[in-house]
C-alpha cells in the first residue's frame, strides 16, 4: 500500500532533525504548516481528487522566495526579522497545485556567491562529503533534496545558481526559459537574468513542478507573456532524431578528464537512445563569464548601494568584497556587455534552430571545492559557474542531471541547453536519459 503524504513528510522531518545540524540546509523548517498541508493532500487523495501537478510533493523553498507569514531573510542579517507579507507567485502556484511546503532553505547571502558558506545562517555542506561545499547560491535547496529532507525544492538561477548546486549534489535542476516562471516576490540579483526553477532527483518531478509554476504573471515586469511549454504532454516521447551538439569551444576546455569522461558517456547514451551527435561551435561562449559578470556586478551593486553605504558591517565580508567591483564598473563597460549579450543571444538562437536542438556539456567543469578552499569567493564562484553563464545570458532553458562521479567520488552533472520557450525538450531528453540510467537513484552517504 502506498505511503501517505503525511507518512512521507514525517520521514523528511526526521531527516531534517538528524542531518541538518551538520548540513545546515534549512533556515526555517515549517513542520506544523507542512503537516496541515499534508493532511489536506491526503484527504483529497482519499476523495479521489488531485489538487494539481505538484499533488503531494514535499517541496523546500529557497529563502529568497517569499512564503507569506514566514520569515524571509535572503540569507542576510539585514532581513533576519523580516516576515514575508504575502506568498510569492511561485509559492502561491505551488500551494494551488497541491505541494507541501516543508521550509525555507539556506543560500549564499543575498544569492550572491557560489559556495553557500553563509556567515549568518550556517555553512551549508555537501552530503556526499561534508568537507566540501554544496555550490550556490541555491546550495540549501540542493542539499535538502540530496539528503532526503525534501522531494523537491525551488531555487533561483542568475548565472548558474540552480544548475551548479544540482550537479555537485547529484540531483537534477532546471533553469527555465527566462521569464517563463514569474519572479514576483523573489529577492533579485540581476532582474534581466534571474529566474526561479525546480530542483529534484527525477526529471519527471522537475516537469511536474514546472507545469505548476510556469506561466505569465501580470505583476512581473520582465515576465514572458507567451504561454509556457507543456512538458507533461511529451516527456515520455523519446529523443529519436534529436540533434545534440557537442561544443568544440569553451565548455570542455580545461575540464578534468574524470569529469569529461562521464559527460561524454552520457552523450553516447543519448545517442543510443536515438539522438544524433555532432560537433558544434557556440560563438562567443568564451566571453560569457566576463560579460555576464559585468551585468550582474552592476545590478547587484546598484541593488545594495544604500546598504553598502549605511551598514557595510552587516554584510559577510566576502559578499561585500564581491559587490565591490560593481561599484567601480564604468558605464561604457556595462554598455559593451549589453551589446555582447544581444549578439550572443542571436547567435545561440540561430545555433539551436539550425545546427543542434540541444547542446551538451559538463554542468560544472571543475572538481567540487572544499569548504576550506583558500581562494576567495569570487574565484571559487567563477570556477563553478564557467559553463553556466552563457545559457543564462541567452535566456534559454538549461538542465543539470547526474551522470556519474569524478575520481574523488563526487557527483558529475550533465548539462543540456535547448531553445528558448522549449523547456519541454530539455526535460524530455533528461527524462529519457534517466529512464536508461540510475545515477539519479544513487544516494549520498548521509542520506536518510
C-alpha positions as CSV (number, residue, x, y, z in Angstrom):
1,X,0.0,0.0,0.0
2,X,1.5,3.4,-1.0
3,X,2.6,5.5,2.0
4,X,0.5,8.7,2.7
5,X,1.9,12.2,2.1
6,X,1.8,12.6,5.9
7,X,4.0,9.5,6.4
8,X,6.5,10.7,3.8
9,X,6.5,14.1,5.4
10,X,7.3,12.7,8.8
11,X,10.3,10.8,7.2
12,X,11.5,14.1,5.7
13,X,11.1,15.9,9.0
14,X,13.0,13.2,10.8
15,X,15.8,13.6,8.3
16,X,15.9,17.3,8.9
17,X,16.2,16.6,12.7
18,X,19.0,14.1,12.3
19,X,21.1,15.6,9.4
20,X,20.5,19.4,9.3
21,X,22.6,20.2,12.3
22,X,25.6,19.1,10.2
23,X,24.5,20.0,6.7
24,X,22.7,23.3,7.5
25,X,20.3,23.1,4.5
26,X,17.4,24.9,6.2
27,X,16.9,28.3,7.7
28,X,13.3,28.0,8.8
29,X,11.7,24.5,8.8
30,X,7.8,24.6,8.8
31,X,6.7,21.3,10.4
32,X,3.3,22.4,11.6
33,X,2.3,24.1,8.4
34,X,3.6,21.2,6.4
35,X,1.7,18.6,8.5
36,X,-1.6,20.6,7.9
37,X,-0.9,20.7,4.2
38,X,0.0,17.0,4.0
39,X,-3.2,16.1,5.8
40,X,-5.2,18.2,3.3
41,X,-3.5,16.4,0.4
42,X,-4.2,13.0,1.9
43,X,-7.9,14.0,2.4
44,X,-8.1,15.0,-1.3
45,X,-6.4,11.7,-2.3
46,X,-8.9,9.7,-0.3
47,X,-11.7,11.6,-2.0
48,X,-10.3,10.7,-5.4
49,X,-9.2,14.3,-6.2
50,X,-5.9,15.6,-7.5
51,X,-5.0,19.1,-6.3
52,X,-2.7,19.7,-9.3
53,X,0.6,18.9,-10.9
54,X,2.5,19.1,-7.6
55,X,0.0,17.0,-5.7
56,X,1.8,15.5,-2.6
57,X,5.3,16.7,-3.5
58,X,7.2,17.8,-0.4
59,X,9.0,21.0,-1.5
60,X,11.6,23.2,0.2
61,X,11.8,26.9,-0.8
62,X,15.0,28.9,-1.2
63,X,14.9,31.6,1.4
64,X,14.7,34.4,-1.1
65,X,11.3,33.3,-2.4
66,X,8.6,34.6,-0.1
67,X,6.2,32.4,1.8
68,X,3.6,34.6,3.3
69,X,3.7,35.0,7.1
70,X,7.1,33.2,7.3
71,X,10.5,34.7,8.0
72,X,12.2,35.6,4.7
73,X,15.8,36.6,5.1
74,X,17.5,36.3,1.7
75,X,20.3,34.8,3.8
76,X,21.2,38.1,5.3
77,X,21.3,39.8,8.7
78,X,19.5,42.8,7.2
79,X,16.3,40.8,7.0
80,X,16.8,38.4,9.9
81,X,13.4,39.5,11.4
82,X,11.5,40.2,8.2
83,X,8.2,38.4,7.8
84,X,7.1,38.0,4.2
85,X,3.8,39.9,3.7
86,X,2.4,37.5,1.1
87,X,3.2,34.4,-1.0
88,X,5.5,34.9,-4.0
89,X,3.9,33.9,-7.3
90,X,5.8,30.6,-7.3
91,X,4.7,29.7,-3.8
92,X,1.1,30.6,-4.4
93,X,1.1,28.4,-7.5
94,X,2.7,25.5,-5.7
95,X,0.1,25.7,-2.9
96,X,-2.7,25.7,-5.5
97,X,-1.1,22.7,-7.2
98,X,-1.0,20.5,-4.1
99,X,2.6,20.9,-2.9
100,X,3.5,20.6,0.7
101,X,6.0,23.3,1.8
102,X,8.4,22.0,4.3
103,X,10.5,25.1,5.0
104,X,13.0,27.7,3.7
105,X,16.5,26.7,2.7
106,X,19.9,28.2,3.2
107,X,21.6,30.2,0.5
108,X,24.6,32.3,-0.2
109,X,23.9,35.7,1.4
110,X,21.7,37.7,-1.0
111,X,22.0,34.9,-3.6
112,X,25.5,36.4,-4.3
113,X,28.0,33.6,-4.4
114,X,28.6,30.0,-5.3
115,X,29.5,28.3,-2.0
116,X,26.6,28.7,0.4
117,X,29.1,29.2,3.2
118,X,26.7,31.6,4.9
119,X,28.2,33.6,7.7
120,X,24.9,34.3,9.3
121,X,22.8,31.2,9.0
122,X,25.5,28.5,8.9
123,X,27.9,26.9,6.5
124,X,25.9,24.6,4.3
125,X,27.8,21.3,3.4
126,X,27.6,18.7,0.7
127,X,26.1,15.3,1.8
128,X,28.4,13.4,-0.5
129,X,31.4,14.8,1.5
130,X,30.6,17.4,4.3
131,X,34.2,18.7,4.0
132,X,33.1,20.2,0.6
133,X,30.7,22.9,-0.5
134,X,27.3,22.3,-1.9
135,X,27.6,25.1,-4.5
136,X,25.4,28.1,-4.6
137,X,23.6,30.2,-4.3
138,X,20.8,27.6,-4.1
139,X,23.0,25.3,-2.0
140,X,20.5,24.6,0.7
141,X,17.8,23.6,-1.8
142,X,20.1,21.1,-3.4
143,X,21.2,19.6,-0.1
144,X,17.6,19.3,1.1
145,X,16.8,17.1,-1.9
146,X,20.1,15.2,-2.0
147,X,20.0,14.3,1.7
148,X,16.3,13.2,1.7
149,X,14.9,16.2,3.5
150,X,12.5,17.1,0.7
151,X,11.2,15.6,-2.5
152,X,12.0,18.7,-4.5
153,X,13.0,22.3,-4.0
154,X,12.8,25.7,-5.5
155,X,16.0,27.5,-6.3
156,X,16.8,30.6,-8.3
157,X,19.3,30.9,-11.1
158,X,21.0,34.1,-12.2
159,X,24.3,32.8,-13.6
160,X,24.1,29.1,-12.5
161,X,22.7,29.0,-9.0
162,X,20.3,26.1,-9.7
163,X,22.5,24.0,-12.1
164,X,25.7,24.2,-10.2
165,X,24.4,23.0,-6.8
166,X,22.2,20.4,-8.5
167,X,25.3,19.0,-10.4
168,X,27.6,18.8,-7.4
169,X,25.0,17.3,-5.1
170,X,24.0,14.6,-7.5
171,X,20.4,15.8,-8.3
172,X,18.6,17.5,-11.2
173,X,17.9,21.2,-11.6
174,X,16.2,23.2,-14.3
175,X,16.9,26.8,-15.2
176,X,13.7,27.6,-17.1
177,X,13.5,29.9,-20.1
178,X,13.9,33.4,-18.9
179,X,10.5,34.9,-17.9
180,X,8.6,31.7,-18.1
181,X,8.4,31.4,-14.3
182,X,7.5,34.7,-12.6
183,X,10.0,36.3,-10.2
184,X,7.3,38.2,-8.3
185,X,8.0,38.0,-4.6
186,X,11.6,36.8,-5.2
187,X,14.6,38.7,-3.9
188,X,16.6,39.8,-7.0
189,X,20.2,39.8,-8.0
190,X,20.1,40.9,-11.6
191,X,16.4,41.1,-12.8
192,X,17.2,40.6,-16.5
193,X,18.8,37.3,-15.7
194,X,17.0,36.0,-12.6
195,X,14.6,33.0,-12.9
196,X,13.2,30.7,-10.2
197,X,13.2,27.0,-11.0
198,X,12.8,23.5,-9.7
199,X,15.3,21.0,-8.2
200,X,14.6,17.3,-7.6
201,X,16.1,13.8,-8.2
202,X,13.8,13.0,-11.1
203,X,13.3,14.9,-14.3
204,X,9.7,14.0,-14.1
205,X,9.4,15.9,-10.8
206,X,11.0,18.9,-12.4
207,X,8.4,18.7,-15.2
208,X,5.6,18.5,-12.6
209,X,6.8,21.5,-10.7
210,X,7.5,23.5,-13.9
211,X,3.9,22.8,-15.0
212,X,2.7,24.1,-11.7
213,X,4.7,27.3,-11.5
214,X,5.2,28.5,-15.1
215,X,3.0,31.0,-16.9
216,X,2.6,34.7,-17.3
217,X,2.1,37.0,-14.3
218,X,0.8,40.5,-14.8
219,X,2.8,41.7,-11.8
220,X,6.2,40.6,-13.2
221,X,7.5,43.4,-15.4
222,X,10.1,41.1,-17.1
223,X,7.8,38.0,-17.4
224,X,7.3,36.4,-20.8
225,X,3.7,37.0,-21.9
226,X,3.7,33.8,-24.0
227,X,2.2,30.6,-22.7
228,X,4.9,28.3,-21.4
229,X,5.7,24.9,-23.0
230,X,3.8,21.9,-21.6
231,X,6.4,19.2,-20.8
232,X,3.9,16.7,-19.3
233,X,2.4,16.1,-22.7
234,X,5.6,14.9,-24.3
235,X,8.0,14.0,-21.6
236,X,7.9,10.3,-22.5
237,X,8.0,10.7,-26.3
238,X,11.7,9.8,-26.6
239,X,14.5,11.6,-28.3
240,X,14.9,9.7,-31.6
241,X,16.3,12.0,-34.3
242,X,17.1,14.8,-31.8
243,X,20.3,16.7,-32.8
244,X,22.7,17.1,-29.9
245,X,25.7,19.4,-30.3
246,X,29.0,18.8,-28.5
247,X,30.8,22.1,-28.3
248,X,34.3,22.4,-29.7
249,X,34.9,25.6,-27.8
250,X,34.8,26.7,-24.2
251,X,32.6,24.1,-22.5
252,X,35.1,21.2,-22.3
253,X,38.2,23.4,-22.3
254,X,40.4,22.7,-19.3
255,X,37.8,20.4,-17.8
256,X,39.4,17.5,-15.9
257,X,39.4,14.2,-17.7
258,X,37.4,12.5,-14.9
259,X,34.6,15.0,-15.4
260,X,34.7,14.9,-19.2
261,X,34.5,11.1,-19.3
262,X,31.1,10.6,-17.6
263,X,29.7,13.5,-19.6
264,X,30.8,12.0,-22.9
265,X,29.5,8.6,-21.8
266,X,26.1,10.3,-21.2
267,X,26.2,11.8,-24.6
268,X,26.8,8.3,-26.1
269,X,23.8,7.0,-24.0
270,X,21.7,9.7,-25.6
271,X,23.0,8.6,-29.0
272,X,22.0,5.0,-28.3
273,X,18.5,6.3,-27.4
274,X,18.2,7.7,-30.9
275,X,19.7,11.2,-30.8
276,X,22.3,12.3,-33.3
277,X,25.6,13.8,-32.0
278,X,27.5,16.4,-33.9
279,X,30.3,18.8,-33.1
280,X,29.3,22.5,-32.9
281,X,30.7,25.9,-32.0
282,X,28.9,28.2,-29.6
283,X,30.2,31.6,-30.9
284,X,31.1,33.9,-28.1
285,X,30.9,31.4,-25.3
286,X,34.4,32.2,-24.1
287,X,33.3,35.8,-23.5
288,X,30.2,34.9,-21.5
289,X,31.8,34.8,-18.0
290,X,33.3,38.2,-18.2
291,X,30.4,39.9,-19.8
292,X,27.6,38.3,-17.7
293,X,29.6,39.1,-14.6
294,X,29.7,42.8,-15.5
295,X,25.9,42.8,-15.8
296,X,25.4,41.0,-12.5
297,X,28.1,43.0,-10.7
298,X,26.4,46.3,-11.8
299,X,22.9,45.2,-11.0
300,X,23.8,43.8,-7.6
301,X,25.8,46.8,-6.5
302,X,23.0,49.1,-7.5
303,X,20.5,47.0,-5.5
304,X,22.7,47.1,-2.4
305,X,24.1,50.6,-2.9
306,X,22.3,52.1,0.2
307,X,23.1,49.1,2.4
308,X,26.7,49.2,1.4
309,X,26.9,52.9,2.3
310,X,25.0,52.8,5.6
311,X,25.7,49.4,7.2
312,X,28.5,47.7,5.4
313,X,29.4,45.8,8.6
314,X,26.2,43.7,8.4
315,X,27.4,42.0,5.2
316,X,29.5,38.9,5.2
317,X,32.9,40.5,4.3
318,X,33.4,38.1,1.4
319,X,30.0,39.1,-0.1
320,X,30.8,42.7,0.4
321,X,34.1,42.1,-1.4
322,X,32.2,40.5,-4.3
323,X,29.9,43.5,-4.5
324,X,32.7,46.0,-4.7
325,X,33.5,45.5,-8.5
326,X,30.0,46.6,-9.4
327,X,30.5,50.0,-7.6
328,X,33.6,50.6,-9.7
329,X,32.2,49.4,-13.1
330,X,32.2,52.0,-15.8
331,X,29.0,52.8,-17.8
332,X,30.8,52.1,-21.1
333,X,31.8,48.6,-19.8
334,X,28.2,47.9,-18.9
335,X,27.0,49.1,-22.3
336,X,29.6,46.9,-24.0
337,X,28.4,43.9,-22.0
338,X,24.8,44.6,-23.1
339,X,25.8,44.8,-26.8
340,X,27.7,41.5,-26.4
341,X,24.7,39.8,-24.9
342,X,22.4,40.9,-27.8
343,X,24.8,39.4,-30.3
344,X,25.4,36.2,-28.2
345,X,21.7,35.7,-27.8
346,X,21.1,36.0,-31.5
347,X,23.9,33.5,-32.2
348,X,22.6,30.9,-29.7
349,X,19.1,31.2,-31.2
350,X,20.5,30.6,-34.6
351,X,22.6,27.6,-33.4
352,X,19.7,25.9,-31.8
353,X,17.4,26.5,-34.8
354,X,19.8,25.3,-37.5
355,X,22.6,23.1,-36.2
356,X,21.5,21.4,-33.0
357,X,18.4,21.2,-30.9
358,X,20.3,20.6,-27.7
359,X,23.9,21.4,-26.6
360,X,25.6,19.0,-24.1
361,X,28.4,19.9,-21.7
362,X,29.6,19.4,-18.1
363,X,27.3,21.4,-15.8
364,X,30.3,22.1,-13.6
365,X,33.7,21.8,-15.3
366,X,35.8,21.6,-12.1
367,X,36.2,19.4,-9.1
368,X,34.0,20.2,-6.1
369,X,35.9,22.7,-3.9
370,X,36.5,22.0,-0.3
371,X,34.8,24.3,2.2
372,X,38.3,25.4,3.4
373,X,39.4,26.4,-0.1
374,X,41.7,29.3,0.3
375,X,40.6,31.0,-2.9
376,X,38.2,34.0,-2.4
377,X,34.5,33.6,-3.1
378,X,34.9,35.4,-6.5
379,X,37.4,32.8,-7.7
380,X,35.5,29.8,-6.4
381,X,32.2,31.0,-7.9
382,X,33.9,31.7,-11.2
383,X,35.3,28.2,-11.4
384,X,32.0,26.5,-10.6
385,X,29.9,28.7,-13.0
386,X,32.2,28.8,-16.0
387,X,29.7,26.7,-18.1
388,X,26.6,28.3,-16.7
389,X,26.9,32.0,-17.7
390,X,26.3,31.7,-21.4
391,X,22.9,29.9,-21.3
392,X,21.7,32.4,-18.7
393,X,22.7,35.3,-21.0
394,X,20.9,33.7,-23.9
395,X,17.7,33.2,-21.8
396,X,17.3,29.6,-22.9
397,X,16.4,26.6,-20.7
398,X,19.2,24.5,-19.3
399,X,19.1,21.5,-17.1
400,X,21.7,19.7,-15.0
401,X,21.3,16.0,-14.3
402,X,23.6,13.5,-12.6
403,X,25.6,11.3,-15.0
404,X,28.4,9.8,-12.9
405,X,31.2,10.5,-10.5
406,X,34.7,12.0,-10.6
407,X,37.7,10.2,-9.4
408,X,37.3,11.6,-5.9
409,X,33.8,10.2,-5.6
410,X,31.9,13.4,-6.1
411,X,28.9,13.7,-8.4
412,X,29.3,14.9,-12.0
413,X,26.4,16.7,-13.7
414,X,25.4,16.6,-17.4
415,X,24.1,20.0,-18.7
416,X,21.7,20.1,-21.6
417,X,20.6,23.5,-23.1
418,X,17.8,23.9,-25.6
419,X,15.8,26.6,-27.5
420,X,14.1,29.4,-25.8
421,X,10.5,28.6,-24.7
422,X,11.1,24.9,-25.5
423,X,11.7,23.7,-21.9
424,X,9.9,20.5,-22.8
425,X,12.8,19.4,-25.0
426,X,15.4,19.6,-22.3
427,X,13.1,17.9,-19.8
428,X,12.2,15.2,-22.4
429,X,15.9,14.5,-23.0
430,X,16.7,14.4,-19.3
431,X,13.7,12.0,-18.7
432,X,14.9,9.7,-21.5
433,X,18.4,9.7,-20.0
434,X,17.1,8.8,-16.6
435,X,15.0,6.0,-17.9
436,X,18.2,4.4,-19.2
437,X,20.4,5.1,-16.2
438,X,20.2,5.0,-12.4
439,X,22.6,7.8,-11.4
440,X,19.7,9.9,-10.0
441,X,18.8,7.0,-7.7
442,X,22.2,6.8,-6.0
443,X,22.2,8.3,-2.5
444,X,25.0,10.1,-0.7
445,X,26.5,8.6,2.5
446,X,24.5,10.9,4.7
447,X,21.1,10.3,3.0
448,X,18.3,9.4,5.4
